[in-house]
Amino acid sequence: MRCFWEPAQWLLRCFMQLYNKAVIIQYDGTNYSGWQWQTHSPSIQEELQKALKVVYKRDVNAVGSGRTDSGVHSIGQTANFITDTYIPDEAVVLGLNSILPMDISITKAWDVPLEFHAQKSAKSKTYLYRMYPSRVRSAFMHNRAWWVKGRLDLSGAAEILSAFEGTHDFTACCAAESLRENCVRTIYFTKFYKEGDVWCLEVNGSGFLHNMVRIITGTVVKFCRDGHGPERVRQMLETKNRKLGGPTAPAEGLYLKEVFY
């Protein structure tokens, strides 16, 4: 059997029969501190690993495709875990869903090679942001979309959003704690469309900085209100000036839609 580089699992993988399972997770992030396990607050990773322990009758570490912040939702978060016990895909889905809280659901499970890593193997991710401009709030959209108060002309939003496409230094589109990182990222495509009363913004990219999609969304809304066009986006990115952009849109409108491998 081939030996892998992760030191903690090197011996196990050389001398035991191991299985790597991937799952797709949907969740309403309202009641959680995000994907990442936290010491003093509930997280999606913690709930998943608690359920895995029941199903597999031992501690199992789940690796997610990436972090989602407190209050952020998922349509298609990917995670994987390695065990020495084989359980069929359908049994994994049904078993985990019988234990997980109602706001977390496993929609798919499948076998992957041992070298598959939900985060490191990812080629790109798509995030979806949902908002509804309205004079009055909607009870059904609460914690599901951003209520943008009042009327808003979004006719130029698609053109503004498309100006973020390409490889850029996104220093102007990230939270302060991300500024220590290399802020160059590639946005492969964007979409802007309407579903009923809800406006939807999608961004697919190689990776994302902290709050990047929320800042892009807030910037699109601000530029539409102020009458700015895509040239303002280019100025914002070139000068790396966060103050030229819009506010950070609230977490409740953001969804991790899909991860591509």
C-alpha positions in Angstrom: 0.0 0.0 0.0 1.3 3.5 -0.9 2.4 5.7 2.0 1.2 9.3 2.2 2.8 12.4 3.5 0.6 13.3 6.4 2.8 12.3 9.4 -0.1 11.5 11.8 -1.5 8.9 9.4 1.6 7.6 7.8 1.9 4.4 9.7 -1.9 3.7 9.7 -2.1 4.0 5.9 0.9 1.7 5.4 -0.4 -1.1 7.6 -4.2 -0.9 7.7 -7.0 -1.0 5.2 -8.4 2.5 5.2 -11.4 4.1 3.4 -11.9 7.7 2.4 -15.5 8.9 2.2 -16.6 12.3 0.9 -20.0 13.8 1.7 -22.0 16.8 0.6 -23.5 18.8 3.5 -26.3 21.3 3.5 -26.8 23.5 6.5 -28.6 26.5 7.9 -25.7 28.4 9.6 -27.9 30.6 11.7 -27.3 28.8 15.0 -23.6 28.0 14.4 -20.3 29.7 14.7 -19.4 28.5 11.2 -17.9 25.3 9.8 -14.7 25.2 12.0 -14.8 23.5 15.3 -14.9 26.0 18.2 -14.2 25.5 21.9 -17.1 27.5 23.3 -19.7 27.7 20.5 -21.4 25.2 18.3 -20.0 24.5 14.8 -21.0 22.3 11.8 -17.7 20.4 12.0 -18.4 19.5 15.7 -22.0 18.3 15.0 -20.8 16.2 12.0 -17.9 14.6 14.0 -20.3 13.8 16.9 -22.6 12.0 14.4 -19.7 10.2 12.8 -18.6 8.9 16.2 -22.0 7.3 16.7 -22.1 5.8 13.2 -18.5 4.5 13.1 -18.3 3.8 16.9 -15.0 5.8 17.2 -13.7 9.3 16.8 -13.5 10.4 13.2 -12.0 13.6 12.0 -13.9 15.4 9.2 -12.0 17.8 6.8 -14.1 20.5 5.1 -13.5 22.2 1.8 -13.1 25.5 3.7 -14.4 27.6 6.5 -17.7 29.3 6.4 -18.3 32.1 8.9 -20.9 32.4 11.6 -24.4 32.6 10.1 -23.3 31.5 6.6 -25.2 28.7 5.0 -24.3 25.8 2.7 -26.0 24.2 -0.2 -23.0 22.1 -1.1 -20.2 22.0 1.4 -17.9 19.1 0.8 -16.1 17.2 3.5 -14.1 13.9 3.7 -13.1 11.5 6.5 -10.8 8.5 6.6 -11.8 5.4 8.6 -10.8 1.7 8.9 -14.5 0.6 8.6 -16.4 0.5 5.4 -20.0 1.6 5.4 -22.0 1.8 2.1 -22.9 5.3 0.9 -26.6 5.1 1.5 -26.1 3.8 5.0 -23.7 6.8 5.7 -26.3 9.3 4.5 -29.2 7.7 6.4 -27.2 7.1 9.5 -25.7 10.6 9.8 -29.1 12.2 9.0 -30.8 10.2 11.8 -28.4 11.8 14.3 -27.6 15.3 13.0 -29.8 18.3 14.0 -32.6 19.2 11.6 -30.6 22.2 10.3 -27.8 20.0 9.0 -28.3 17.4 6.3 -26.0 15.0 4.4 -27.3 14.9 0.8 -24.7 12.6 -0.8 -21.8 10.3 0.2 -19.3 8.5 -2.1 -15.9 6.8 -2.0 -12.8 8.8 -3.0 -9.1 7.9 -3.2 -7.1 8.1 0.0 -5.2 11.1 -1.4 -8.4 13.1 -1.8 -8.6 16.1 0.6 -11.7 18.2 0.6 -9.8 21.4 0.9 -6.5 20.8 -0.9 -8.0 18.9 -3.8 -10.6 21.7 -4.6 -10.2 23.4 -8.0 -12.8 26.1 -7.4 -15.8 27.1 -5.4 -19.1 28.9 -6.1 -20.7 31.2 -3.5 -24.2 32.4 -3.8 -25.5 35.6 -2.2 -29.2 36.3 -2.0 -30.8 39.7 -1.3 -34.2 41.3 -1.6 -34.7 45.1 -1.9 -38.0 46.0 -0.3 -39.7 48.7 1.7 -40.8 46.1 4.3 -39.1 43.0 5.6 -40.1 39.4 4.8 -40.8 36.9 7.6 -39.9 34.1 5.2 -36.5 35.6 4.2 -35.4 36.2 7.8 -31.9 34.7 8.2 -32.0 33.5 4.6 -31.3 36.7 2.6 -30.2 40.3 3.0 -33.0 42.7 3.3 -31.8 45.8 1.4 -34.2 48.5 2.7 -36.0 50.6 0.1 -36.0 50.6 -3.6 -32.9 49.7 -5.5 -32.1 49.9 -9.2 -30.0 46.8 -10.0 -30.0 47.1 -13.7 -26.2 47.7 -13.8 -25.3 45.1 -11.2 -24.2 42.3 -13.7 -21.8 44.6 -15.4 -20.3 45.9 -12.1 -20.0 42.3 -10.8 -18.3 41.1 -14.0 -15.5 43.7 -13.4 -14.3 41.5 -10.5 -13.6 38.6 -12.9 -10.0 37.6 -13.6 -6.8 37.4 -11.5 -6.4 40.4 -9.2 -5.0 41.4 -5.9 -8.2 41.5 -3.8 -6.7 43.5 -0.9 -9.7 45.9 -1.2 -12.1 43.0 -0.8 -11.1 41.3 2.4 -11.3 41.7 6.1 -8.4 43.2 7.9 -7.2 39.8 9.3 -6.7 38.5 5.8 -4.2 41.2 4.9 -1.3 39.1 6.1 -2.0 36.6 3.3 -1.2 36.8 -0.4 -4.4 38.5 -1.6 -4.2 37.4 -5.2 -7.1 35.3 -6.3 -8.8 34.4 -9.6 -12.5 34.8 -10.2 -13.5 32.5 -13.1 -17.1 33.7 -13.6 -19.9 35.7 -12.0 -23.7 35.7 -12.4 -26.4 38.0 -11.4 -30.1 37.0 -11.8 -33.5 37.2 -10.2 -35.6 34.5 -8.7 -39.0 35.8 -7.8 -38.4 38.7 -5.4 -34.9 37.7 -4.6 -31.8 38.9 -6.5 -29.0 36.3 -6.7 -25.3 37.0 -7.1 -22.9 34.1 -7.8 -19.1 34.2 -7.8 -16.9 31.2 -8.7 -13.2 31.4 -8.0 -10.0 29.6 -7.1 -10.2 30.7 -3.5 -11.7 33.4 -1.4 -10.4 35.7 1.3 -12.2 36.3 4.6 -15.5 38.3 3.8 -14.5 38.6 0.2 -17.9 37.6 -1.4 -19.8 39.7 1.2 -17.6 42.8 0.4 -18.1 42.2 -3.3 -21.8 42.1 -2.8 -21.9 45.2 -0.6 -19.8 47.0 -3.2 -22.2 46.0 -6.0 -25.2 47.4 -4.0 -23.4 50.6 -3.1 -22.2 51.2 -6.7 -25.7 50.7 -8.0 -27.1 53.2 -5.5 -24.3 55.7 -6.2 -24.4 55.4 -10.0 -20.9 54.0 -10.3 -19.9 51.7 -13.1 -17.3 48.9 -13.5 -14.5 51.4 -13.9 -14.9 52.1 -10.2 -14.3 48.4 -9.5 -11.1 48.6 -11.5 -10.0 51.6 -9.5 -10.8 50.0 -6.2 -8.8 46.8 -7.1 -5.8 48.7 -8.6 -5.4 51.1 -5.6 -6.2 48.3 -3.0 -8.3 50.8 -1.3 -11.0 49.2 0.8 -12.7 52.6 1.4 -13.6 52.8 -2.2 -15.8 49.7 -1.9 -19.1 49.1 -0.2 -20.1 47.7 3.2 -19.6 44.0 4.1 -23.0 42.4 3.4 -24.5 40.5 6.3 -23.7 36.8 6.7 -27.3 35.5 6.4 -27.4 36.0 2.7 -24.3 34.0 1.9 -24.3 30.3 0.8 -21.5 28.0 -0.2 -23.2 26.6 -3.3 -20.7 24.1 -4.8 -17.1 22.9 -4.7 -15.5 21.7 -7.9 -12.7 19.0 -8.0 
